[in-house]
Amino acid sequence: MRELANIISLLDDSRYAKYEIKFLLVGVPRDIATYFSKLENLSSVGNRIEELPEVDCLSATQVSELAHKGLVKELKIKLEEKTEQEFSKHIFDVTLGIPQRVQEYCEKLAYAIEDSNWNATAENLEKADKEWLESGLKQAYQTVEGLMNEKETKAGRRNQTLYTLTRITKSSFSTGEVEELLRLEFPNSTKDVKLAVGQILSELATKENTVIKRTAKGNGFQFTDPRYLMCMRLMLKKDETTEKIAKIEL
């Protein structure tokens, strides 16, 4: 960081300033000045940095437009309206609208359609899911896998709780909200049963390598990284009859 700070400071050096040189630091988190906080010349460096706003997530409509442009207009794939709508909804759900992830997933989907002789069907999504899990979310997959029930149990409540978290659409959530969703997702196995959702969430949040953590105020939970939510939406599947959760095998 000291070397980078020295390079940035050279912007005012007459030898370089006459060429109006600019540096672009790509892929860094917000508040980059904190990375230079321990340097002696922090104020000098900070004055030369202009931080660009973070790229916002795409809306469901924008994801649909991007997918249509890439698959239909650019690759000339023939998509029935119902299939295209199914594709767009799935892409938005599993990528959370994060632009980079949308691009990555659509690439896997395009290759899956190509492998099926350019015949676009819902089965292409299954192949794209697995390919994307293996290429970009393998570490997240291993983390989620390590949190699932080790032994086969009647209900597999921890697995059900992890699956329920995939239905979350808010940045933070409470124990009560998760329990309400869990009862909606698994009505048969939760009927007239006292659920220890708070205990399960607390156990998940206190593990060293995990998917959720307590919020700053400690009265709720949030995902430690959006990649875990994306991964869980892809890898966890519910059996509607038994209400048990299984994972996609890699």
N, C-alpha and C positions, 0 to 999 in steps of 0.2 A: 504493500500500500504506500510505503514511503517513496518507492521508485515511481509509482504511478502519480503520486502527488507532485513529484519533481517534474515529471513530464508535463502535467497540466500547468504548472507554474511557468513553463517555457512559453506559454501563449503570449505573454507580455514581452518576451525577448524580441528585440528589434529584428534579429536575423530571421525569425519565423513570422512575426506579426505582419511584416510587409506582404506575406503571401496569404494572409487572412485564413490561416489554418484553423480548422475546427476538429475536435476529437469527439467521437460518439461512443459512449460506453453502453453496450447492448446486453440485455438480459439480467440487469441488476435489480434488486428489490427497491421499494420506495425508501426515501430518506437516506440517500447514498452518503450524505455528510457524516452519518454515524460511523461509517467505515473508516473515516479519516480522523475520528475524534481524539485519538491518542497521539496525533502528530503535532509537532511544534508549530507548524505553519498552517493549522486548520483554517483560520479565518482567511488566509491568503488563497487557499484552495477553494474554500466554500464560496468565495466571491466570484469565482470563475466557473462555477457549475450552475447550469440551468436544467432543472429536472422536468422532463416531459411527463404529462399525465399518463397514468396507467391505462392500458387498453381495456375498455369495458367488455363485459360478456355480451354476446349476441342474443337478441330476443329469439323466440321460437320462429317468428316470421322471417327474421334475417337468416337464421340457419336454413330455413326452407328455401329461401332465395339463393343462398350460396350453393346448396346441394343441387338445386335445379340447374343453376348455371354450369356447374362442373360436370354433372352426370348427363344432363339432357342436351344442353347447348354445346358444350365443348367435346364431350365423348360421344354424343349422338346416340345415347342409350334410349331405347324405347321403353318408357315407363307408363303403365296404366295409372290413372289418377289415384286410385285407392292404394296401390303399391307405393307411389311416390309420397303420399301422405303418411303411410306407415313408416317409410324410411325416414322422413323428416322428423317425425315425432320421436322415433327411437334415437336418432342422432342427437337431438336436443337433450333428451333424457340422460343419455350416458356420457355426454361431453359437458353438460351443464352450460352449454353455450360458450365455453372458453374457446376463443378463435383458433389457437394453436391445436387444441384437441379436436376441434371440428375438422380442421384440415387433415390431421393424422387419420381420423376415423374414416373420413370420406375416401381417402387414398386406399385404405384396406378394403372398403366396400367396393370400390371400382375394380380392384384386382379380383375380388371374389366374383363379381358379375362377369368379368372377362373369362375367368376359369370355367364358368358355367355356360360358355358359348354366347355370352352377351344376353342371356335370358334372365332378366331381373325378376327374382321372386323373394319371398320372405326368408327363404332358406339362406340367402346371401348374407343376411344379418347375422345368423349364427356363426358363419365362417368368419365374417369380419370381426365379430366379438372376440372370438378365440385368437385370431391373428393379432388383434390390438392388445389383448391381455398379455400375450407372449412377448410382443415387441416393446411395449411401453409401460406396462403396469405389472411386471412380474414381481418386483419388490413389494408392491402394494398387495398383490395376490398372496404372497407368502406371509405377510403380516396378518391379513384377514384370516387366512387358513389357520394360523397359529392361535387365533382367538376363538375359533369355533369349538363346540363341545368335543372333548377328547373321546368320550365314550357314548355309545348309543343310549339315549334315554327315551322315555315314553313320549315326551313332548319336544325335547331339545330346545328348552326355553332360551338359552343363550343364542342359539342359531336363529330362533324366531325373532329375538330382539335385534340381532345384527341385520336381519332382513327388513325389519320394521324401520330401521334407521335409513334404509334406502328410499323410503317413502317421504322422508323429511324434505321440505322445500324451503325451510327457513335457515338463516345463518346460525341461529342458536335455538335450543329447544329445552323443555323441562321434562322432568320425570313423568308428570301427569299427561303431557302431550304424547309421549312415547307409549305409555300404557294404553291410552285411548286408541291410538293407531294399531297397537298390537292386538287389542280385542277385536277391532274391525277386520284385521287381516286374518286372524285365526279364531273365529267365533266358536267353533266346536271345542277345541282344546283349552279355551280360556273360560268357558261358561261356568259360572259359580265357583271359580277358582281364584284364590288370593294370589296375586302375582308379586314377585319380589323384583320389580323392574328397577327400582332405585338402587338396590344392592348390586344388580347386574351392571348397571351403568357406572356405578362407582368403582366396581372391580375393573371394568374395561378402562376407565379413565386413569386409574392408578398404575397400570402396567407400564413398563419402560418403553416398549415399542408397541404403540396402540393407535387406534383410529379416532378416538374422541378424547377431549380434555374438558375440564371445568372452565367456565367462563371466568373473566377477571373478577367479577363480583361473587363467584362461587355459587350462584343460585340456578345455574343451568349448565348445559353442555354445548360443545361445538366440535366440528371435525378438525382434527389436527392438520389435515391437508385435503384439499378437494379431490386429489387422486384416489383417496380411499373410498369416497362416496362413488366416484365413477367406477372403480374396480368392483365394489360390492353390487352395484346395479347390474353389472355384467355377469359376475361369477355366481351369484346366489339365485337359485331357482326354487320356487315353491310348488310342492305337490298339492293341488287343490283338494284331493281326496283325503290324504293322510295329514295334511297341514304340516308336513316335515320339510326341512330345507336341505337341499343338496347343492353341491358346488360343481361348476364346470371343471372337468379334469384337464390339466395341461400336459 
